[in-house]
Amino acid sequence: MDMRNLENLTLYQKECVMLGAICQGMESWWSVNATRESRLISRKAVAMIIDYCDAYLEGDEKSTEKIHTALEFAEQAIRMTQTSAVYAMSCRLSVLYKIPQERAAFVCLPYVWEYMIENIGDNTELAKVFEHIACALNCENAQEGKEYLKAIHRELFGQEKVTVNPADIPLLVKSVNAEQLKNNPVKLDENTLTKLYTNILEELQYSTGKKSIGQKIISFLGKCFAGYVPSPEAVIYRDRV
């Protein structure tokens, strides 16, 4: 996206573009097609967005430049690894409920991550990837990270309750691209997709009052970071951004 276009977006569009890039960064990071190079790019994208998101939403010029760079990193990383479950689940969701693709992907993101955390088995490499992602989000661990993502969605879109229909879930499940699912590091079958969509539709109906822009993302971040002592490896990994 051109820098001038990024500056001229509405607040809602800025939020969606930014969150879409987080999705791209995280999906590429944990993709089965990820390489060391793609993960370094993913890390830069996610960490830069988290570091500059609030100032960007307030219109700060320097932060807008940083977010523009982060978007380029996210796009580069996802081109290298291809999309997976989050994007595949968001396509029909976006069309059916008339919400931007980026927001649809972002509401799916923490629930897909949550399922993978709970079903990671003995995959120590993936567990390490999740720790690095959590560190980029400035969270203590993956559990904190996925709750942080849910909190971001509620802070940004809490007053925009979406009318959903649970009867749509079978249609949503059947719409998921099987080829894209193969890029996900943890297998998602139809029963799993049904459970995930049930939680996602409930999340879309969640409604709460919005806070001021300056509190939107950092309010929960402060709670996540309080008393957090990340592993030395995770600190080094994030500080290379």
FENBEL-V510258 format. One record per helix or strand of 2 or more residues. SS is the DSSP state (H for helix, E for strand). FROM is the first residue (numbers start at 0). TO is the last residue. Records with the same first field share a line. If there is no record, write none. Layout:
BEGIN
SS: FROM-TO + FROM-TO
END
This chain:
BEGIN
H: 2-6 + 10-29 + 35-56 + 60-80 + 84-96 + 100-117 + 123-135 + 141-156 + 165-174 + 177-180 + 189-204 + 212-214 + 217-224 + 231-238
END
